Amino acid sequence: MFVKTKAFMESKLVLDNDIQQIPQLAEFIDGIAEQAGLDMSVSMSLNLAMEEAVSNVMLYAYPQGSKRQVQIDATVQDGTIKFVISDSGIPFDPTAKQDANIDLSVEDRPIGGLGIYMVKQIMDTVNYEYKDGKNILTLTKSIK
């Protein structure tokens, strides 16, 4: 069940590419969900999708040991929540990867690919572009 959201809201979070900062992401998402009046199940789903997407950037976008940042912009407007994750790391389009075959047994399934599959299942749209030296991953979900 969804609760009516505020008409318009914007938020921004900038994190270092350090997986130890993921709890700050969860607080950010929870704050947005609370302000938008979303129920706990929606908040938890958004947290799962965003944690997966942002942690992948933190772990793989930059050379190991380098200090860089990941920016997350959130907008709630017209019954939709949109997250834009941007980084200046190695160009990588997670949407171009073939979806994981969840029908295979754990032993037969190749490593990797489940994260973006989960993100695609939770969110309504997942779009990628590389622009001006930045990876830009946009995730949207209807919350009406």
TORVORO-244348 format. One record per residue (C-alpha): residue in three letters; residue number from 1; x, y, z. Coordinates in steps of 0.2 Angstrom, whole numbers. Layout:
<rec><code>ALA</code><pos>NUM</pos><X>X</X><Y>Y</Y><Z>Z</Z></rec>
...
***
This chain:
<rec><code>MET</code><pos>1</pos><X>0</X><Y>0</Y><Z>0</Z></rec>
<rec><code>PHE</code><pos>2</pos><X>7</X><Y>17</Y><Z>-5</Z></rec>
<rec><code>VAL</code><pos>3</pos><X>3</X><Y>33</Y><Z>4</Z></rec>
<rec><code>LYS</code><pos>4</pos><X>0</X><Y>50</Y><Z>-5</Z></rec>
<rec><code>THR</code><pos>5</pos><X>17</X><Y>59</Y><Z>-7</Z></rec>
<rec><code>LYS</code><pos>6</pos><X>22</X><Y>77</Y><Z>-6</Z></rec>
<rec><code>ALA</code><pos>7</pos><X>21</X><Y>86</Y><Z>-23</Z></rec>
<rec><code>PHE</code><pos>8</pos><X>39</X><Y>89</Y><Z>-25</Z></rec>
<rec><code>MET</code><pos>9</pos><X>55</X><Y>86</Y><Z>-15</Z></rec>
<rec><code>GLU</code><pos>10</pos><X>74</X><Y>85</Y><Z>-19</Z></rec>
<rec><code>SER</code><pos>11</pos><X>88</X><Y>79</Y><Z>-9</Z></rec>
<rec><code>LYS</code><pos>12</pos><X>107</X><Y>76</Y><Z>-13</Z></rec>
<rec><code>LEU</code><pos>13</pos><X>120</X><Y>65</Y><Z>-5</Z></rec>
<rec><code>VAL</code><pos>14</pos><X>138</X><Y>63</Y><Z>-9</Z></rec>
<rec><code>LEU</code><pos>15</pos><X>148</X><Y>49</Y><Z>-2</Z></rec>
<rec><code>ASP</code><pos>16</pos><X>166</X><Y>43</Y><Z>-4</Z></rec>
<rec><code>ASN</code><pos>17</pos><X>169</X><Y>27</Y><Z>-13</Z></rec>
<rec><code>ASP</code><pos>18</pos><X>170</X><Y>18</Y><Z>4</Z></rec>
<rec><code>ILE</code><pos>19</pos><X>158</X><Y>4</Y><Z>7</Z></rec>
<rec><code>GLN</code><pos>20</pos><X>159</X><Y>9</Y><Z>26</Z></rec>
<rec><code>GLN</code><pos>21</pos><X>148</X><Y>24</Y><Z>21</Z></rec>
<rec><code>ILE</code><pos>22</pos><X>133</X><Y>13</Y><Z>15</Z></rec>
<rec><code>PRO</code><pos>23</pos><X>124</X><Y>16</Y><Z>32</Z></rec>
<rec><code>GLN</code><pos>24</pos><X>123</X><Y>35</Y><Z>27</Z></rec>
<rec><code>LEU</code><pos>25</pos><X>114</X><Y>30</Y><Z>11</Z></rec>
<rec><code>ALA</code><pos>26</pos><X>102</X><Y>20</Y><Z>21</Z></rec>
<rec><code>GLU</code><pos>27</pos><X>98</X><Y>35</Y><Z>32</Z></rec>
<rec><code>PHE</code><pos>28</pos><X>96</X><Y>46</Y><Z>16</Z></rec>
<rec><code>ILE</code><pos>29</pos><X>84</X><Y>34</Y><Z>8</Z></rec>
<rec><code>ASP</code><pos>30</pos><X>74</X><Y>32</Y><Z>25</Z></rec>
<rec><code>GLY</code><pos>31</pos><X>73</X><Y>51</Y><Z>27</Z></rec>
<rec><code>ILE</code><pos>32</pos><X>66</X><Y>53</Y><Z>9</Z></rec>
<rec><code>ALA</code><pos>33</pos><X>54</X><Y>39</Y><Z>11</Z></rec>
<rec><code>GLU</code><pos>34</pos><X>48</X><Y>46</Y><Z>28</Z></rec>
<rec><code>GLN</code><pos>35</pos><X>46</X><Y>64</Y><Z>21</Z></rec>
<rec><code>ALA</code><pos>36</pos><X>37</X><Y>56</Y><Z>6</Z></rec>
<rec><code>GLY</code><pos>37</pos><X>25</X><Y>46</Y><Z>17</Z></rec>
<rec><code>LEU</code><pos>38</pos><X>30</X><Y>29</Y><Z>10</Z></rec>
<rec><code>ASP</code><pos>39</pos><X>26</X><Y>14</Y><Z>20</Z></rec>
<rec><code>MET</code><pos>40</pos><X>40</X><Y>3</Y><Z>27</Z></rec>
<rec><code>SER</code><pos>41</pos><X>40</X><Y>-11</Y><Z>13</Z></rec>
<rec><code>VAL</code><pos>42</pos><X>43</X><Y>2</Y><Z>0</Z></rec>
<rec><code>SER</code><pos>43</pos><X>57</X><Y>10</Y><Z>10</Z></rec>
<rec><code>MET</code><pos>44</pos><X>65</X><Y>-7</Y><Z>12</Z></rec>
<rec><code>SER</code><pos>45</pos><X>64</X><Y>-11</Y><Z>-7</Z></rec>
<rec><code>LEU</code><pos>46</pos><X>71</X><Y>6</Y><Z>-11</Z></rec>
<rec><code>ASN</code><pos>47</pos><X>85</X><Y>4</Y><Z>1</Z></rec>
<rec><code>LEU</code><pos>48</pos><X>89</X><Y>-13</Y><Z>-6</Z></rec>
<rec><code>ALA</code><pos>49</pos><X>90</X><Y>-7</Y><Z>-24</Z></rec>
<rec><code>MET</code><pos>50</pos><X>100</X><Y>8</Y><Z>-20</Z></rec>
<rec><code>GLU</code><pos>51</pos><X>112</X><Y>-1</Y><Z>-9</Z></rec>
<rec><code>GLU</code><pos>52</pos><X>116</X><Y>-13</Y><Z>-23</Z></rec>
<rec><code>ALA</code><pos>53</pos><X>118</X><Y>0</Y><Z>-36</Z></rec>
<rec><code>VAL</code><pos>54</pos><X>129</X><Y>12</Y><Z>-25</Z></rec>
<rec><code>SER</code><pos>55</pos><X>139</X><Y>-2</Y><Z>-17</Z></rec>
<rec><code>ASN</code><pos>56</pos><X>144</X><Y>-8</Y><Z>-35</Z></rec>
<rec><code>VAL</code><pos>57</pos><X>150</X><Y>9</Y><Z>-39</Z></rec>
<rec><code>MET</code><pos>58</pos><X>160</X><Y>10</Y><Z>-23</Z></rec>
<rec><code>LEU</code><pos>59</pos><X>168</X><Y>-7</Y><Z>-26</Z></rec>
<rec><code>TYR</code><pos>60</pos><X>171</X><Y>-7</Y><Z>-45</Z></rec>
<rec><code>ALA</code><pos>61</pos><X>171</X><Y>10</Y><Z>-53</Z></rec>
<rec><code>TYR</code><pos>62</pos><X>187</X><Y>17</Y><Z>-47</Z></rec>
<rec><code>PRO</code><pos>63</pos><X>205</X><Y>9</Y><Z>-45</Z></rec>
<rec><code>GLN</code><pos>64</pos><X>207</X><Y>1</Y><Z>-29</Z></rec>
<rec><code>GLY</code><pos>65</pos><X>213</X><Y>13</Y><Z>-15</Z></rec>
<rec><code>SER</code><pos>66</pos><X>209</X><Y>29</Y><Z>-25</Z></rec>
<rec><code>LYS</code><pos>67</pos><X>198</X><Y>42</Y><Z>-15</Z></rec>
<rec><code>ARG</code><pos>68</pos><X>183</X><Y>47</Y><Z>-26</Z></rec>
<rec><code>GLN</code><pos>69</pos><X>165</X><Y>51</Y><Z>-24</Z></rec>
<rec><code>VAL</code><pos>70</pos><X>148</X><Y>45</Y><Z>-28</Z></rec>
<rec><code>GLN</code><pos>71</pos><X>134</X><Y>57</Y><Z>-29</Z></rec>
<rec><code>ILE</code><pos>72</pos><X>115</X><Y>52</Y><Z>-27</Z></rec>
<rec><code>ASP</code><pos>73</pos><X>102</X><Y>64</Y><Z>-31</Z></rec>
<rec><code>ALA</code><pos>74</pos><X>84</X><Y>60</Y><Z>-27</Z></rec>
<rec><code>THR</code><pos>75</pos><X>68</X><Y>68</Y><Z>-33</Z></rec>
<rec><code>VAL</code><pos>76</pos><X>50</X><Y>65</Y><Z>-28</Z></rec>
<rec><code>GLN</code><pos>77</pos><X>38</X><Y>72</Y><Z>-40</Z></rec>
<rec><code>ASP</code><pos>78</pos><X>21</X><Y>68</Y><Z>-47</Z></rec>
<rec><code>GLY</code><pos>79</pos><X>19</X><Y>51</Y><Z>-39</Z></rec>
<rec><code>THR</code><pos>80</pos><X>37</X><Y>46</Y><Z>-44</Z></rec>
<rec><code>ILE</code><pos>81</pos><X>53</X><Y>44</Y><Z>-35</Z></rec>
<rec><code>LYS</code><pos>82</pos><X>69</X><Y>46</Y><Z>-45</Z></rec>
<rec><code>PHE</code><pos>83</pos><X>87</X><Y>42</Y><Z>-40</Z></rec>
<rec><code>VAL</code><pos>84</pos><X>102</X><Y>48</Y><Z>-51</Z></rec>
<rec><code>ILE</code><pos>85</pos><X>118</X><Y>40</Y><Z>-46</Z></rec>
<rec><code>SER</code><pos>86</pos><X>133</X><Y>48</Y><Z>-54</Z></rec>
<rec><code>ASP</code><pos>87</pos><X>152</X><Y>44</Y><Z>-53</Z></rec>
<rec><code>SER</code><pos>88</pos><X>167</X><Y>48</Y><Z>-63</Z></rec>
<rec><code>GLY</code><pos>89</pos><X>174</X><Y>30</Y><Z>-63</Z></rec>
<rec><code>ILE</code><pos>90</pos><X>177</X><Y>18</Y><Z>-77</Z></rec>
<rec><code>PRO</code><pos>91</pos><X>163</X><Y>18</Y><Z>-90</Z></rec>
<rec><code>PHE</code><pos>92</pos><X>151</X><Y>4</Y><Z>-86</Z></rec>
<rec><code>ASP</code><pos>93</pos><X>133</X><Y>1</Y><Z>-92</Z></rec>
<rec><code>PRO</code><pos>94</pos><X>125</X><Y>-12</Y><Z>-79</Z></rec>
<rec><code>THR</code><pos>95</pos><X>109</X><Y>-12</Y><Z>-90</Z></rec>
<rec><code>ALA</code><pos>96</pos><X>118</X><Y>-19</Y><Z>-104</Z></rec>
<rec><code>LYS</code><pos>97</pos><X>122</X><Y>-35</Y><Z>-95</Z></rec>
<rec><code>GLN</code><pos>98</pos><X>111</X><Y>-50</Y><Z>-98</Z></rec>
<rec><code>ASP</code><pos>99</pos><X>99</X><Y>-53</Y><Z>-84</Z></rec>
<rec><code>ALA</code><pos>100</pos><X>104</X><Y>-67</Y><Z>-72</Z></rec>
<rec><code>ASN</code><pos>101</pos><X>96</X><Y>-84</Y><Z>-75</Z></rec>
<rec><code>ILE</code><pos>102</pos><X>87</X><Y>-86</Y><Z>-58</Z></rec>
<rec><code>ASP</code><pos>103</pos><X>80</X><Y>-103</Y><Z>-64</Z></rec>
<rec><code>LEU</code><pos>104</pos><X>98</X><Y>-111</Y><Z>-63</Z></rec>
<rec><code>SER</code><pos>105</pos><X>103</X><Y>-119</Y><Z>-47</Z></rec>
<rec><code>VAL</code><pos>106</pos><X>116</X><Y>-110</Y><Z>-36</Z></rec>
<rec><code>GLU</code><pos>107</pos><X>130</X><Y>-122</Y><Z>-42</Z></rec>
<rec><code>ASP</code><pos>108</pos><X>126</X><Y>-119</Y><Z>-60</Z></rec>
<rec><code>ARG</code><pos>109</pos><X>123</X><Y>-100</Y><Z>-59</Z></rec>
<rec><code>PRO</code><pos>110</pos><X>138</X><Y>-89</Y><Z>-64</Z></rec>
<rec><code>ILE</code><pos>111</pos><X>145</X><Y>-77</Y><Z>-51</Z></rec>
<rec><code>GLY</code><pos>112</pos><X>138</X><Y>-59</Y><Z>-52</Z></rec>
<rec><code>GLY</code><pos>113</pos><X>123</X><Y>-52</Y><Z>-61</Z></rec>
<rec><code>LEU</code><pos>114</pos><X>110</X><Y>-54</Y><Z>-47</Z></rec>
<rec><code>GLY</code><pos>115</pos><X>112</X><Y>-37</Y><Z>-40</Z></rec>
<rec><code>ILE</code><pos>116</pos><X>107</X><Y>-27</Y><Z>-56</Z></rec>
<rec><code>TYR</code><pos>117</pos><X>93</X><Y>-40</Y><Z>-59</Z></rec>
<rec><code>MET</code><pos>118</pos><X>86</X><Y>-36</Y><Z>-41</Z></rec>
<rec><code>VAL</code><pos>119</pos><X>87</X><Y>-17</Y><Z>-45</Z></rec>
<rec><code>LYS</code><pos>120</pos><X>77</X><Y>-20</Y><Z>-61</Z></rec>
<rec><code>GLN</code><pos>121</pos><X>64</X><Y>-30</Y><Z>-52</Z></rec>
<rec><code>ILE</code><pos>122</pos><X>62</X><Y>-17</Y><Z>-38</Z></rec>
<rec><code>MET</code><pos>123</pos><X>62</X><Y>-1</Y><Z>-49</Z></rec>
<rec><code>ASP</code><pos>124</pos><X>51</X><Y>3</Y><Z>-63</Z></rec>
<rec><code>THR</code><pos>125</pos><X>64</X><Y>9</Y><Z>-75</Z></rec>
<rec><code>VAL</code><pos>126</pos><X>83</X><Y>8</Y><Z>-74</Z></rec>
<rec><code>ASN</code><pos>127</pos><X>93</X><Y>19</Y><Z>-87</Z></rec>
<rec><code>TYR</code><pos>128</pos><X>111</X><Y>22</Y><Z>-90</Z></rec>
<rec><code>GLU</code><pos>129</pos><X>121</X><Y>35</Y><Z>-99</Z></rec>
<rec><code>TYR</code><pos>130</pos><X>139</X><Y>40</Y><Z>-100</Z></rec>
<rec><code>LYS</code><pos>131</pos><X>140</X><Y>59</Y><Z>-102</Z></rec>
<rec><code>ASP</code><pos>132</pos><X>153</X><Y>72</Y><Z>-99</Z></rec>
<rec><code>GLY</code><pos>133</pos><X>165</X><Y>59</Y><Z>-91</Z></rec>
<rec><code>LYS</code><pos>134</pos><X>152</X><Y>52</Y><Z>-79</Z></rec>
<rec><code>ASN</code><pos>135</pos><X>142</X><Y>36</Y><Z>-77</Z></rec>
<rec><code>ILE</code><pos>136</pos><X>124</X><Y>41</Y><Z>-74</Z></rec>
<rec><code>LEU</code><pos>137</pos><X>112</X><Y>28</Y><Z>-68</Z></rec>
<rec><code>THR</code><pos>138</pos><X>94</X><Y>34</Y><Z>-66</Z></rec>
<rec><code>LEU</code><pos>139</pos><X>82</X><Y>23</Y><Z>-56</Z></rec>
<rec><code>THR</code><pos>140</pos><X>63</X><Y>27</Y><Z>-55</Z></rec>
<rec><code>LYS</code><pos>141</pos><X>48</X><Y>20</Y><Z>-46</Z></rec>
<rec><code>SER</code><pos>142</pos><X>30</X><Y>25</Y><Z>-46</Z></rec>
<rec><code>ILE</code><pos>143</pos><X>24</X><Y>28</Y><Z>-28</Z></rec>
<rec><code>LYS</code><pos>144</pos><X>6</X><Y>33</Y><Z>-31</Z></rec>
***
